[in-house]
Amino acid sequence: MNFELTKEQQMIKEMVRDFAKNEIAPMAEELDKTERFPIETFKKMGELGLMGIPFPEEYGGSGGDTISYILAVEEIGKACGSTGLSYAAAISLGASPLYFFGTEEQKQEHLVPLASGKSLGAFGLTEPNAGSDAGGTQTKAVVDGDDFVINGEKCWITNAGFARTVTVTAVTGKDERGKNIISAIIVPTDTPGFTINSNYEKMGVRGSNTSELVLEDVRVPRTNLLGDPQKGFGQFLYTLDGGRISIASLAVGIAQAAYEAALKYSQERKQFGKTLSSFQATQFKLADMAMEIDLARNAVLKAAWLKDQDKPFKKEAAFAKLFASEMATRVCNQAIQIHGGYGYMREYHVERYLRDVKLMEIGEGTSEIQRIVIARQLLS
Ligand SMILES: Cc1cc2nc3c(=O)[nH]c(=O)nc-3n(C[C@H](O)[C@H](O)[C@H](O)COP(=O)(O)OP(=O)(O)OC[C@H]3O[C@@H](n4cnc5c(N)ncnc54)[C@H](O)[C@@H]3O)c2cc1C
């Protein structure tokens, strides 16, 4: 495996870094305070081709690879965790399932607007009574003539309040063993009976849109079924495997921002007549932070590389997500510690990094679920 970035990957990284520094970072504090979703940033990212990095040009994408995409996630996440989360969710959860499992017609109708940045997509899996246990999905889709009629409720769905379509999972029948068949269905957000509420008050990633979905007799054509109806469960597990790499990269980006802030502060702040960075206790903290970030980034790159090579990547995606998210929480916590009381104050940003990064241990499969995924791979 060669970790050297190609010229194209390096170019994307630098372009996104500049854009994130100039256009995203200056808004991060305001988005956190006001819980405003930065739709204008997503329009600009669409114009730059960032919303379709890993998709072919024929579907409105930029023809890049997973590595280029996760490099973009890291740079955006470093500038603003909220924007990073919505960016990662739009691509990994909103657009990717359409690309992986959609028919040619579905791709033209639903993927092209997302990949070209004209609108956002979302993925509705979690329900009030089905989180880690996604097999416990209660939303139902019943065939009626040429349509599905969908009833149910989804919670905490990223971007849904600004999305053109949400791919929702629903029970569509029972298999020969009597187990529920869970399928994925594309639902345009303007379908009658589809209500989207964005009233959650979150601890972090407060500028990312998080919505509740209520589906009451929502009628969509049967042609909106995504992929193989019998394999809906496997399809969304595959979608989550890919999404985990991007959440890991987002964790690395937020940790990098926290580390850089702590490094800078430690060289400026003086106590006992010396800078904090001259104390070995601070140096050891910084050394651990830098090392862990680098190791996590390598794990993310390895998982992305495997995916790009069409090799199995489930275990490595879980490694990356688990290690990067727990590492990033440690790093952001230490960044506050290095800042002392100032770190506890909003104006120094590091407290926001910790609030934002905590989600990475929960979303797209908690740390406990990652350990289950890894153990299953080891024992299978
Ligand atoms: C801001 C935000 C954005 C989100 N975006 C989306 C989205 O876009 N789409 C979407 O579908 N979902 C989304 N989610 C939902 C997220 O994926 C779930 O919160 C997550 O999967 C965990 O489910 P849960 O919250 O119901 O926790 P639970 O499953 O109730 O788990 C609670 C605790 O029990 C532990 N636990 C559960 N089962 C086991 C077990 N078998 N062994 C050991 N421990 C276990 C968990 O690890 C956790 O610590 C989002 C959530 C948030 C907070």
The ligand as a Gaussian input file, in Angstrom:
#p B3LYP/6-31G(d) Opt

LIG

0 1
 C      -26.546000      14.314000      15.527000
 C      -26.972000      12.954000      15.061000
 C      -27.082000      12.698000      13.694000
 C      -27.529000      11.459000      13.240000
 N      -27.725000      11.260000      11.893000
 C      -28.340000      10.114000      11.481000
 C      -28.721000       9.945000      10.090000
 O      -28.445000      10.801000       9.227000
 N      -29.401000       8.816000       9.746000
 C      -29.711000       7.851000      10.650000
 O      -30.332000       6.868000      10.260000
 N      -29.346000       7.963000      11.961000
 C      -28.684000       9.073000      12.398000
 N      -28.345000       9.226000      13.727000
 C      -28.643000       8.138000      14.660000
 C      -27.411000       7.369000      15.134000
 O      -26.902000       6.594000      14.090000
 C      -27.835000       6.558000      16.375000
 O      -27.962000       7.485000      17.431000
 C      -26.845000       5.479000      16.731000
 O      -26.824000       4.468000      15.761000
 C      -27.135000       4.838000      18.099000
 O      -28.468000       4.478000      18.245000
 P      -29.271000       4.973000      19.541000
 O      -28.981000       6.413000      19.706000
 O      -30.675000       4.560000      19.422000
 O      -28.570000       4.243000      20.774000
 P      -28.928000       2.804000      21.352000
 O      -28.895000       1.792000      20.286000
 O      -30.144000       2.894000      22.200000
 O      -27.667000       2.569000      22.303000
 C      -27.525000       3.162000      23.591000
 C      -26.233000       2.634000      24.205000
 O      -26.284000       1.204000      24.323000
 C      -25.197000       0.615000      23.621000
 N      -25.620000      -0.645000      22.999000
 C      -26.697000      -0.863000      22.187000
 N      -26.724000      -2.143000      21.788000
 C      -25.626000      -2.743000      22.332000
 C      -25.080000      -4.065000      22.284000
 N      -25.651000      -5.031000      21.551000
 N      -23.948000      -4.310000      22.972000
 C      -23.343000      -3.342000      23.690000
 N      -23.807000      -2.070000      23.779000
 C      -24.920000      -1.774000      23.096000
 C      -24.800000       1.634000      22.568000
 O      -23.480000       1.443000      22.144000
 C      -25.001000       2.930000      23.338000
 O      -23.883000       3.178000      24.138000
 C      -27.833000      10.438000      14.182000
 C      -27.679000      10.681000      15.555000
 C      -27.278000      11.914000      15.995000
 C      -27.152000      12.148000      17.492000

